[in-house]
Amino acid sequence: MNHRSAETLKEDRAISTDEAAVVTWMLLHASVAGPLAHFKPTVNTLQVVGRCSCGCPSVDFEVNGRTPPARPIADATGQTAEGTEVGVILWGREDTITGLEFYERGAAIRAMPLVRTLRAW
């Protein structure tokens, strides 16, 4: 993955409903890069091309057939349904969203946080 040290497993699918909900929330409430609402219409068109090999739900998105270098554009924290604290980073560039990363804040994670528990740093 272009923004994590873990190995990437290839995947080829549309963004899931749950992933889209987290990305949309991040765009609207957790920006660290200025206004991001202009990306909202593109969220449901994102194509997942890779996922983290560690078992967490982190994914990379394809942009014009590739996954370009990126930087954090939104940063938040939340909880899974089991109550596990999870960090969330939305990766991107000025023109696109490139990845959705979930990281541990204590216990190992296997699920995305619930949107209702998300809060910006």
Sequence and secondary structure as in RCSB ss.txt:
>XXXX:A:sequence
MNHRSAETLKEDRAISTDEAAVVTWMLLHASVAGPLAHFKPTVNTLQVVGRCSCGCPSVDFEVNGRTPPARPIAD
ATGQTAEGTEVGVILWGREDTITGLEFYERGAAIRAMPLVRTLRAW
>XXXX:A:secstr
 TTSSS EEEEEEE  HHHHHHHHHHHHH BSSS  GGGGGGGGG EEEEEETTSS  EEEEBTTB    EEEEE
EEEE TT  EEEEEEEEETTEEEEEEEEESSS   S   GGG EE 
